[in-house]
Amino acid sequence: MFLFVFLLFVKFRKHFVVSNNEQNCESVKHITVMRKETSTNVINEQFLFQVCELNSAIAMISGRWKSQIVYSISKGNNRFHLLKRELPNISEQVLGRQLKELETHAILVKREIPDTVPVGIEYLLTSKGNDLIPILESLCNWGKVYADGKEISISV
């Protein structure tokens, strides 16, 4: 059994895809977990990350809850229980996973609150996370315009 699990781990191990385009200010790291490295999806993902930084940015904030989590933290809901109260339909497991992924992408950091029992944790946006807020607000406004029934036309 151990050998079987080990062989599965070797075949589907974690790996990092790094896009280091000269136009970037920094390298962008994407974590892919439990996917076959030679799969078409992984190869296509690597190609897209090398072609355009937009794909890297979307990968960092993709996920049903990430944008709302970032926005909620920016409004002061920076503790797990406050986020859970703000987003009642998210499970604790998903919230924890999404926070961890946002931390991995350096959009937020987790900090212990001193002198609390039990130890309190708060989430703070990094400069990268704060830079994302106006972009999320613009996307929200764009979505509202079309949700309100703005006519869609074709540019010729």
C-alpha positions in Angstrom: 0.0 0.0 0.0 2.8 2.4 0.9 4.5 1.8 -2.4 1.3 2.5 -4.3 0.8 5.8 -2.4 4.4 6.8 -3.0 4.2 6.0 -6.7 1.0 8.2 -6.9 2.8 11.0 -5.1 5.8 10.8 -7.5 3.5 10.8 -10.5 1.2 13.7 -9.3 3.6 15.7 -7.1 3.3 19.4 -6.4 5.2 21.7 -8.8 5.7 25.4 -9.4 5.3 27.2 -12.7 7.3 30.4 -12.7 6.7 33.0 -15.4 9.6 35.4 -15.5 8.8 37.8 -18.4 11.1 40.8 -18.7 8.1 43.1 -18.7 7.1 41.9 -15.2 8.2 43.7 -12.1 8.3 40.4 -10.3 8.1 36.6 -10.9 4.7 35.1 -10.6 4.5 31.7 -9.0 1.5 29.4 -9.6 1.0 26.3 -7.5 -0.6 23.3 -9.1 -1.4 20.4 -6.8 -2.1 16.8 -7.7 -2.0 17.2 -11.4 -0.1 15.2 -13.9 2.8 17.3 -15.1 2.5 16.1 -18.7 -1.3 16.7 -18.9 -2.7 18.9 -21.6 -4.2 21.2 -18.9 -0.8 21.8 -17.2 1.0 22.3 -20.5 -1.7 24.8 -21.7 -1.6 26.6 -18.3 2.2 27.0 -18.5 1.9 28.3 -22.1 -0.7 30.9 -21.1 1.2 32.1 -18.1 4.2 32.7 -20.4 2.2 34.5 -23.1 0.3 37.0 -21.0 0.4 38.3 -17.4 -3.4 38.6 -17.5 -3.6 34.8 -17.2 -1.3 34.9 -14.2 -3.4 37.6 -12.5 -6.7 35.8 -13.2 -5.2 32.5 -11.8 -4.3 34.3 -8.6 -7.8 35.6 -7.9 -9.8 32.9 -9.5 -12.1 30.9 -7.3 -15.6 31.5 -6.3 -14.9 33.4 -3.1 -11.4 34.9 -3.4 -12.4 38.3 -4.7 -15.1 38.7 -2.1 -12.7 37.6 0.6 -10.2 40.2 -0.5 -12.8 42.9 -0.6 -14.2 42.0 2.8 -10.8 42.1 4.4 -10.3 45.6 2.8 -13.6 46.7 4.6 -12.3 45.5 8.0 -13.5 41.9 8.2 -10.0 40.7 8.8 -10.7 37.8 11.2 -11.8 34.3 10.3 -15.1 34.6 12.2 -15.8 38.0 10.7 -15.3 36.7 7.2 -17.5 33.7 7.9 -20.2 36.0 9.2 -19.9 38.3 6.1 -19.9 35.3 3.8 -22.4 32.8 5.5 -22.6 30.4 2.5 -18.9 29.6 2.4 -17.8 26.5 4.4 -15.0 26.9 6.9 -12.9 24.4 4.9 -13.2 26.4 1.7 -12.6 29.7 3.5 -9.5 28.4 5.1 -8.2 27.0 1.7 -9.0 30.3 -0.1 -7.2 32.3 2.6 -4.2 30.0 2.3 -4.1 30.4 -1.5 -4.3 34.2 -1.2 -1.5 34.1 1.3 0.6 31.9 -1.1 0.1 34.6 -3.8 1.2 37.3 -1.4 -2.2 39.1 -1.6 -2.6 38.9 2.1 -0.6 37.9 5.2 -1.7 36.1 8.3 -0.6 37.7 11.6 -1.0 36.6 15.2 -2.7 39.1 17.5 -0.5 39.4 20.6 -1.8 38.9 24.1 -4.9 37.0 23.1 -6.0 33.6 24.5 -6.5 31.6 22.4 -4.1 33.1 19.9 -6.0 35.4 17.6 -5.3 35.5 13.9 -6.0 38.5 11.6 -5.5 38.8 7.9 -3.9 41.9 6.4 -3.8 42.9 2.7 -0.3 43.4 1.3 0.4 46.2 -1.1 -0.4 43.7 -3.9 -3.8 43.0 -2.2 -4.5 46.8 -1.8 -3.6 47.4 -5.4 -6.2 44.8 -6.3 -9.1 46.6 -4.6 -9.7 49.3 -7.3 -9.6 46.6 -9.9 -12.2 44.5 -8.1 -14.4 47.6 -7.7 -14.1 48.3 -11.4 -15.1 44.7 -12.3 -18.0 45.0 -9.9 -19.2 48.2 -11.5 -18.8 46.6 -15.0 -20.9 43.7 -13.8 -23.6 45.9 -12.4 -23.9 47.8 -15.7 -24.6 44.7 -17.7 -26.7 43.1 -14.9 -28.9 46.2 -15.1 -29.6 45.4 -18.8 -27.1 47.6 -20.7 -27.5 46.8 -24.4 -24.7 44.7 -25.8 -23.4 45.8 -29.2 -20.8 44.6 -31.6 -17.8 46.9 -32.4 -17.1 46.9 -36.1 
